[in-house]
Structure formats: C-alpha cells, structure tokens
Amino acid sequence: MGLIDDINKLFDHRIRLGIMSILMVNDSVDFNTFKELLKVTDGNLASHTKTLEKEGYIRVEKSFIGRKPNTRYSATKVGKAAFKKHVEALEKLLKNKE
C-alpha cells in the first residue's frame, strides 16, 4: 500500500478543501459566508459544493429568510470521515522521511 493511497482526489482542489475545512469546525455555513471566506465567485462555489453534495460529503438546505433565498451547507458523517482520513494521510506523508 502506497503512502498516497488514502489521499482523496476530491479534496485536491483548494476550494473543496476550504469548504470541508470550514464545515469541520462549523455546524453549518451559508453560501455568502463561504463566498467571503474563500474569495470565490457564485458559479465557482456552486460547482464545488455540487461536487461535494453529489459525493454525499455535504448536505444542502435551501430556505427563505424573509423573501431572500438562503442556502446552508453542513458536512455529513461520511464527509467528515472522508476528510479526516484525507488529512491523516497528508500528515503521514509529511512525517515520512524515506
């Protein structure tokens, strides 16, 4: 088994890595907060959240606050476990001095 086997290709992109990092420490985050924190466009953020949602890593809840639509995201148990495994694999890779 190679050192990089547990590195998850889905988290290769900095925006998806950022989304999951933020969701690991917050119960849920709304679309605009992600946009501000990650400094990305609407389209870019939407495409990356869709990828994570399709994989079952995040849950999306749409609602209205007053008349404004509000989209909130939260990490699923599967998503949290996959992200933890990915981070642990990166740590192992960094610790390995071969």
MARDREN-612944 format. One record per residue: residue number from 1; residue in one letter; x, y, z of N, C-alpha, C in turn. Coordinates in Angstrom, 1 decimal, decimal comma, padded with zeros to 4 digits. Each point is the difference from the previous one (the first is absolute). Layout:
<selos>
+--------+------+--------+--------+--------+--------+--------+--------+--------+--------+--------+
! gudren ! voro !   n_c1 !   n_c2 !   n_c3 !  ca_c1 !  ca_c2 !  ca_c3 !   c_c1 !   c_c2 !   c_c3 !
+--------+------+--------+--------+--------+--------+--------+--------+--------+--------+--------+
!    NUM !    A !      X !      Y !      Z !      X !      Y !      Z !      X !      Y !      Z !
...
+--------+------+--------+--------+--------+--------+--------+--------+--------+--------+--------+
</selos>
This chain:
<selos>
+--------+------+--------+--------+--------+--------+--------+--------+--------+--------+--------+
! gudren ! voro !   n_c1 !   n_c2 !   n_c3 !  ca_c1 !  ca_c2 !  ca_c3 !   c_c1 !   c_c2 !   c_c3 !
+--------+------+--------+--------+--------+--------+--------+--------+--------+--------+--------+
!      1 !    M !  000,8 ! -001,2 !  000,0 ! -000,8 !  001,2 !  000,0 !  000,9 !  001,3 !  000,0 !
!      2 !    G ! -000,3 !  000,8 ! -000,9 !  000,9 !  001,2 ! -000,2 ! -000,4 !  001,1 !  001,0 !
!      3 !    L !  000,9 !  001,0 !  000,2 ! -000,2 !  001,1 !  000,9 ! -001,2 !  000,9 ! -000,4 !
!      4 !    I ! -000,3 !  000,0 ! -001,2 ! -001,0 !  001,0 ! -000,5 ! -001,4 ! -000,7 ! -000,2 !
!      5 !    D ! -000,1 ! -001,2 !  000,3 ! -001,3 ! -000,8 ! -000,3 ! -001,2 !  000,7 !  000,7 !
!      6 !    D !  000,2 !  000,5 !  001,2 ! -001,2 !  000,6 !  000,7 ! -000,2 !  001,4 ! -000,2 !
!      7 !    I !  000,8 !  000,6 ! -000,9 ! -000,2 !  001,4 ! -000,4 ! -001,2 !  000,1 ! -001,0 !
!      8 !    N ! -001,0 !  000,7 !  000,4 ! -001,3 !  000,1 ! -000,7 !  000,1 !  001,0 ! -001,2 !
!      9 !    K ! -000,1 ! -000,4 ! -001,2 !  000,1 !  000,8 ! -001,2 ! -001,0 !  001,1 !  000,1 !
!     10 !    L ! -001,1 ! -000,2 !  000,6 ! -001,1 !  001,0 !  000,0 !  000,4 !  001,2 !  000,8 !
!     11 !    F !  001,0 ! -000,1 !  000,9 !  000,4 !  001,1 !  000,8 !  001,3 !  000,7 ! -000,6 !
!     12 !    D !  000,3 ! -000,4 ! -001,2 !  001,2 !  000,6 ! -000,7 ! -000,2 !  001,5 ! -000,2 !
!     13 !    H ! -001,2 !  000,4 ! -000,3 ! -000,2 !  001,4 ! -000,4 ! -000,1 !  000,8 !  001,3 !
!     14 !    R !  000,6 !  001,2 !  000,0 !  000,1 !  000,8 !  001,2 ! -001,4 !  000,5 !  000,5 !
!     15 !    I ! -000,9 !  000,2 ! -001,0 ! -001,3 !  000,4 !  000,5 ! -000,8 ! -001,1 !  000,7 !
!     16 !    R !  000,1 ! -001,2 ! -000,5 ! -000,7 ! -001,1 !  000,7 !  000,7 ! -000,3 !  001,3 !
!     17 !    L !  001,3 !  000,1 !  000,0 !  000,8 ! -000,2 !  001,3 ! -000,5 !  001,1 !  001,0 !
!     18 !    G ! -000,1 !  001,2 ! -000,5 ! -000,5 !  001,1 !  000,9 ! -001,4 ! -000,2 !  000,5 !
!     19 !    I ! -000,9 ! -000,4 ! -000,9 ! -001,4 ! -000,3 !  000,4 !  000,0 ! -001,0 !  001,1 !
!     20 !    M !  000,7 ! -001,1 ! -000,2 !  000,0 ! -001,1 !  001,1 !  000,7 !  000,5 !  001,2 !
!     21 !    S !  001,0 !  000,7 ! -000,1 !  000,7 !  000,5 !  001,2 ! -000,9 !  000,9 !  000,8 !
!     22 !    I ! -000,7 !  000,9 ! -000,6 ! -001,0 !  000,9 !  000,7 ! -001,1 ! -000,8 !  000,6 !
!     23 !    L ! -000,5 ! -001,0 ! -000,7 ! -001,1 ! -000,8 !  000,6 !  000,4 ! -001,0 !  001,1 !
!     24 !    M !  001,3 ! -000,3 !  000,1 !  000,4 ! -000,8 !  001,1 ! -000,1 !  000,7 !  001,3 !
!     25 !    V !  000,1 !  001,3 !  000,0 !  000,0 !  000,8 !  001,2 ! -001,3 !  000,8 !  000,2 !
!     26 !    N ! -000,9 ! -000,1 ! -000,9 ! -001,3 !  000,7 !  000,1 ! -001,1 ! -000,9 ! -000,3 !
!     27 !    D ! -001,1 !  000,1 !  000,7 ! -001,2 ! -000,9 ! -000,2 ! -000,5 !  000,2 ! -001,4 !
!     28 !    S ! -000,2 !  001,2 ! -000,4 ! -000,4 !  000,3 ! -001,4 !  000,5 !  001,4 ! -000,3 !
!     29 !    V !  000,0 !  000,2 ! -001,4 !  000,5 !  001,3 ! -000,5 ! -000,8 !  000,4 ! -001,2 !
!     30 !    D ! -000,4 !  001,3 ! -000,1 ! -000,8 !  000,3 ! -001,2 !  000,9 !  000,4 ! -001,2 !
!     31 !    F ! -000,6 !  000,1 ! -001,1 !  000,7 !  000,2 ! -001,3 !  000,8 !  001,3 !  000,0 !
!     32 !    N ! -000,6 !  001,1 !  000,5 !  000,8 !  001,3 !  000,0 !  001,2 !  000,0 !  000,9 !
!     33 !    T ! -000,1 ! -000,7 !  001,2 !  001,1 ! -000,2 !  000,9 !  001,1 ! -000,7 ! -000,7 !
!     34 !    F ! -000,3 ! -001,1 ! -000,7 !  001,0 ! -000,7 ! -000,8 !  000,7 !  000,9 ! -001,0 !
!     35 !    K ! -000,9 !  000,7 ! -000,7 !  000,6 !  000,9 ! -001,0 !  001,0 !  001,0 !  000,5 !
!     36 !    E ! -000,4 !  000,6 !  001,2 !  000,9 !  001,0 !  000,6 !  001,3 ! -000,7 !  000,5 !
!     37 !    L ! -000,1 ! -001,1 !  000,7 !  001,1 ! -000,7 !  000,6 !  001,0 ! -000,6 ! -001,1 !
!     38 !    L ! -000,6 ! -000,5 ! -001,1 !  000,8 ! -000,6 ! -001,0 !  000,4 !  000,9 ! -001,1 !
!     39 !    K ! -000,6 !  001,2 ! -000,1 !  000,2 !  000,9 ! -001,1 ! -000,2 ! -000,6 ! -001,3 !
!     40 !    V ! -001,2 ! -000,5 ! -000,3 ! -000,3 ! -000,6 ! -001,2 ! -001,3 !  000,5 ! -000,6 !
!     41 !    T ! -000,2 ! -000,2 ! -001,3 ! -001,2 !  000,5 ! -000,7 ! -001,2 ! -001,0 !  000,4 !
!     42 !    D ! -001,2 !  000,5 ! -000,3 ! -001,2 ! -000,8 !  000,2 !  000,1 ! -001,4 ! -000,8 !
!     43 !    G !  000,3 !  000,2 ! -001,2 !  000,1 ! -001,2 ! -000,9 !  001,0 ! -001,0 !  000,4 !
!     44 !    N !  001,2 !  000,5 !  000,4 !  001,1 ! -000,9 !  000,5 ! -000,4 ! -000,7 !  001,2 !
!     45 !    L ! -000,6 !  000,7 !  001,0 ! -000,4 ! -000,6 !  001,3 ! -001,1 ! -001,0 ! -000,3 !
!     46 !    A ! -001,0 !  000,3 ! -000,8 ! -001,1 ! -000,9 ! -000,3 !  000,5 ! -001,3 ! -000,6 !
!     47 !    S !  000,9 !  000,1 ! -000,9 !  000,5 ! -001,2 ! -000,7 !  000,7 ! -000,9 !  001,0 !
!     48 !    H !  000,8 !  000,5 !  000,9 !  000,8 ! -000,8 !  001,0 ! -001,0 ! -000,5 !  001,1 !
!     49 !    T ! -001,0 !  000,7 !  000,4 ! -000,9 ! -000,5 !  001,0 ! -000,8 ! -001,1 ! -000,6 !
!     50 !    K ! -000,4 !  000,1 ! -001,3 ! -000,7 ! -001,0 ! -000,7 !  000,8 ! -001,3 !  000,0 !
!     51 !    T !  001,3 !  000,1 ! -000,3 !  000,8 ! -001,2 ! -000,1 !  000,1 ! -000,7 !  001,4 !
!     52 !    L !  000,1 !  000,7 !  001,1 !  000,1 ! -000,6 !  001,3 ! -001,4 ! -000,5 !  000,4 !
!     53 !    E ! -001,1 !  000,6 ! -000,4 ! -001,3 ! -000,5 !  000,3 ! -000,3 ! -001,3 ! -000,8 !
!     54 !    K !  000,4 ! -000,1 ! -001,2 ! -000,2 ! -001,2 ! -000,8 !  000,7 ! -001,2 !  000,6 !
!     55 !    E !  001,2 !  000,3 !  000,6 !  000,8 ! -001,1 !  000,7 ! -000,6 ! -000,4 !  001,3 !
!     56 !    G ! -001,0 !  000,8 !  000,5 ! -000,6 ! -000,2 !  001,3 !  000,8 !  000,5 !  001,2 !
!     57 !    Y !  001,0 !  000,9 ! -000,3 !  000,8 !  000,6 !  001,0 ! -000,6 !  001,2 !  000,7 !
!     58 !    I ! -000,9 !  000,7 ! -000,7 ! -000,7 !  001,1 !  000,7 ! -001,5 !  000,0 ! -000,3 !
!     59 !    R ! -000,7 !  000,6 !  000,9 ! -001,5 !  000,1 ! -000,1 ! -000,3 !  001,4 ! -000,3 !
!     60 !    V ! -001,0 !  000,2 ! -000,9 ! -000,4 !  001,4 ! -000,4 ! -001,4 !  000,2 !  000,5 !
!     61 !    E ! -000,3 !  001,1 !  000,7 ! -001,3 !  000,4 !  000,4 ! -000,3 !  001,3 ! -000,6 !
!     62 !    K ! -001,1 !  000,1 ! -000,8 ! -000,4 !  001,3 ! -000,5 ! -001,3 !  000,5 !  000,7 !
!     63 !    S !  000,0 !  001,2 !  000,3 ! -001,2 !  000,6 !  000,7 ! -000,1 !  001,5 ! -000,4 !
!     64 !    F ! -000,9 !  000,7 !  000,6 ! -000,1 !  001,4 ! -000,2 !  000,1 !  000,7 !  001,3 !
!     65 !    I !  000,7 !  001,1 !  000,1 !  000,0 !  000,9 !  001,1 ! -000,7 !  001,3 ! -000,5 !
!     66 !    G ! -001,2 !  000,1 !  000,5 ! -000,8 !  001,1 ! -000,5 ! -000,3 ! -000,4 ! -001,5 !
!     67 !    R !  000,4 !  000,8 ! -000,9 ! -000,2 ! -000,3 ! -001,4 !  001,2 ! -000,4 ! -000,7 !
!     68 !    K !  001,1 !  000,0 !  000,7 !  001,3 ! -000,4 ! -000,6 !  000,3 ! -001,5 !  000,2 !
!     69 !    P !  000,4 ! -000,6 ! -001,1 !  000,4 ! -001,4 !  000,1 !  001,3 ! -000,2 !  000,8 !
!     70 !    N !  000,1 ! -001,0 !  000,7 !  001,1 ! -000,3 !  000,9 !  000,4 ! -001,5 ! -000,2 !
!     71 !    T !  001,3 ! -000,2 ! -000,4 !  000,5 ! -001,4 ! -000,1 !  001,0 ! -000,2 !  001,0 !
!     72 !    R ! -000,2 ! -001,1 !  000,8 !  000,9 ! -000,3 !  001,1 !  000,6 ! -001,4 ! -000,3 !
!     73 !    Y !  001,2 ! -000,2 !  000,4 !  000,8 ! -001,2 ! -000,3 !  000,5 ! -000,6 !  001,4 !
!     74 !    S ! -000,1 ! -001,3 !  000,1 !  000,6 ! -000,7 !  001,1 !  000,7 ! -001,3 ! -000,4 !
!     75 !    A !  001,0 ! -000,4 !  000,7 !  000,8 ! -001,2 ! -000,4 ! -000,8 ! -001,2 !  000,6 !
!     76 !    T ! -000,1 ! -001,1 ! -000,8 ! -000,6 ! -001,2 !  000,4 !  001,0 ! -000,8 !  000,8 !
!     77 !    K ! -000,5 ! -001,1 !  000,6 !  000,9 ! -000,9 !  000,8 !  001,0 ! -000,6 ! -001,0 !
!     78 !    V ! -000,4 ! -000,4 ! -001,2 !  000,8 ! -000,6 ! -001,0 !  001,1 !  001,1 ! -000,5 !
!     79 !    G ! -000,5 !  001,2 ! -000,2 !  001,0 !  001,1 ! -000,4 !  001,0 !  000,2 !  001,1 !
!     80 !    K ! -000,4 !  000,1 !  001,2 !  001,0 !  000,3 !  001,1 !  001,0 ! -001,2 !  000,1 !
!     81 !    A ! -000,5 ! -001,2 ! -000,1 !  000,9 ! -001,2 !  000,1 !  001,0 !  000,0 ! -001,2 !
!     82 !    A ! -000,5 !  000,3 ! -001,2 !  000,9 !  000,1 ! -001,2 !  001,0 !  001,1 !  000,2 !
!     83 !    F ! -000,4 !  001,1 !  000,5 !  000,9 !  001,1 !  000,1 !  001,1 ! -000,3 !  001,1 !
!     84 !    K ! -000,4 ! -000,6 !  001,1 !  000,9 ! -000,3 !  001,0 !  001,1 ! -001,0 ! -000,5 !
!     85 !    K ! -000,5 ! -001,0 ! -000,8 !  000,9 ! -001,0 ! -000,5 !  001,0 !  000,7 ! -001,0 !
!     86 !    H ! -000,5 !  000,9 ! -000,8 !  000,8 !  000,8 ! -000,9 !  001,1 !  000,8 !  000,8 !
!     87 !    V ! -000,4 !  000,7 !  001,0 !  001,0 !  000,8 !  000,8 !  001,0 ! -000,9 !  000,7 !
!     88 !    E ! -000,5 ! -001,2 !  000,5 !  001,0 ! -000,9 !  000,6 !  001,0 ! -000,5 ! -001,0 !
!     89 !    A ! -000,5 ! -000,3 ! -001,2 !  000,9 ! -000,5 ! -001,1 !  001,1 !  001,1 ! -000,3 !
!     90 !    L ! -000,5 !  001,2 !  000,0 !  001,0 !  001,1 ! -000,3 !  001,0 !  000,1 !  001,1 !
!     91 !    E ! -000,5 ! -000,1 !  001,3 !  001,0 !  000,1 !  001,1 !  001,0 ! -001,2 !  000,0 !
!     92 !    K ! -000,5 ! -001,2 ! -000,4 !  001,0 ! -001,1 ! -000,1 !  001,0 !  000,2 ! -001,1 !
!     93 !    L ! -000,5 !  000,6 ! -001,1 !  000,9 !  000,3 ! -001,1 !  001,1 !  001,0 !  000,4 !
!     94 !    L ! -000,4 !  001,0 !  000,8 !  000,9 !  001,0 !  000,4 !  001,0 ! -000,5 !  001,1 !
!     95 !    K ! -000,5 ! -001,0 !  000,8 !  000,9 ! -000,5 !  001,0 !  001,0 ! -001,0 ! -000,5 !
!     96 !    N ! -000,3 ! -000,6 ! -001,2 !  000,8 ! -001,1 ! -000,5 !  001,3 !  000,7 ! -000,6 !
!     97 !    K !  001,1 ! -000,6 !  000,4 !  001,3 !  000,6 ! -000,4 !  000,8 ! -000,9 ! -000,9 !
!     98 !    E ! -000,6 ! -000,9 ! -000,6 !  000,7 ! -000,9 ! -000,9 !  000,4 !  000,6 ! -001,3 !
+--------+------+--------+--------+--------+--------+--------+--------+--------+--------+--------+
</selos>
